[in-house]
Amino acid sequence: MLHFEEISALVDVFLSLGVDKVRLTGGEPLLRRDIATLVRMVAAKPGIADLALTTNGGAARRSDRRAKGGADWGASRSASIRCIASDSRR
């Protein structure tokens, strides 16, 4: 798992190449300690046109406030993709 500083450095590289859209995902990003810090760090970068946070909904069940926090932290979009039944992943 990359540290926030490493993710920030990668975003800088992609921005220099003309990429202006970033999606934070990877299973359940809301379970990362201080995810709000990472979202704010990326959102503050000049040149970011779209910052999205995708969650599988695992943390949303435990904390609606945290799941909805993406927009409060600077993400322009936040998506939650939930599994209806545990066997639907097969």
C-alpha positions as CSV (number, residue, x, y, z in Angstrom):
1,M,0.0,0.0,0.0
2,L,1.4,3.4,-1.0
3,H,1.9,6.1,1.6
4,F,0.0,9.4,1.1
5,E,3.2,11.2,0.1
6,E,3.8,8.6,-2.6
7,I,0.3,8.9,-3.9
8,S,0.7,12.7,-4.0
9,A,3.9,12.4,-5.9
10,L,2.3,10.1,-8.5
11,V,-0.6,12.5,-8.9
12,D,2.0,15.2,-9.6
13,V,3.6,13.1,-12.3
14,F,0.2,12.4,-13.9
15,L,-0.7,16.1,-13.7
16,S,2.6,16.9,-15.5
17,L,1.5,14.5,-18.3
18,G,-1.9,16.2,-18.7
19,V,-4.1,13.9,-16.6
20,D,-6.6,16.0,-14.6
21,K,-9.0,13.3,-13.3
22,V,-8.1,11.2,-10.2
23,R,-10.1,8.3,-8.7
24,L,-9.2,7.0,-5.2
25,T,-10.3,3.4,-5.0
26,G,-8.8,0.0,-4.1
27,G,-11.3,-2.1,-2.2
28,E,-12.3,0.1,0.6
29,P,-10.4,3.4,0.7
30,L,-12.6,4.6,3.6
31,L,-10.8,2.1,5.9
32,R,-7.5,3.9,5.5
33,R,-6.5,5.9,8.5
34,D,-6.8,9.6,7.8
35,I,-8.3,9.2,4.3
36,A,-9.7,12.7,4.6
37,T,-6.1,14.0,4.7
38,L,-5.3,12.2,1.4
39,V,-8.4,13.5,-0.3
40,R,-7.7,17.1,0.8
41,M,-4.0,16.7,-0.3
42,V,-5.0,15.6,-3.8
43,A,-7.9,18.0,-4.1
44,A,-5.7,21.0,-3.3
45,K,-3.4,20.3,-6.2
46,P,-3.7,22.9,-9.0
47,G,-4.9,21.2,-12.2
48,I,-7.2,18.6,-10.6
49,A,-10.5,18.9,-12.6
50,D,-12.2,15.9,-11.1
51,L,-11.4,13.9,-7.9
52,A,-13.6,10.9,-7.2
53,L,-13.7,8.4,-4.3
54,T,-15.1,4.9,-5.0
55,T,-16.0,2.7,-2.1
56,N,-17.4,-0.8,-2.0
57,G,-19.7,0.3,0.8
58,G,-18.1,-1.6,3.6
59,A,-17.4,1.4,5.7
60,A,-20.7,3.1,4.7
61,R,-22.5,0.5,6.7
62,R,-20.5,1.4,9.8
63,S,-20.4,5.1,9.4
64,D,-22.7,7.1,7.1
65,R,-20.9,10.3,8.1
66,R,-17.5,8.9,6.9
67,A,-18.9,7.5,3.7
68,K,-20.4,10.9,2.8
69,G,-17.3,12.7,3.8
70,G,-15.6,12.5,0.4
71,A,-17.4,15.6,-0.8
72,D,-16.7,17.5,2.4
73,W,-13.0,16.6,2.1
74,G,-12.7,18.0,-1.4
75,A,-13.8,15.1,-3.7
76,S,-16.0,16.3,-6.5
77,R,-17.7,12.9,-6.6
78,S,-18.2,10.0,-4.3
79,A,-19.6,6.7,-5.4
80,S,-20.6,3.7,-3.2
81,I,-21.0,0.3,-4.9
82,R,-22.6,-2.1,-2.5
83,C,-23.1,-5.8,-2.8
84,I,-26.7,-6.8,-2.2
85,A,-25.8,-10.4,-1.1
86,S,-22.5,-11.9,-0.2
87,D,-22.8,-14.6,-2.9
88,S,-23.4,-12.0,-5.6
89,R,-19.6,-11.5,-5.9
90,R,-19.2,-15.0,-7.4
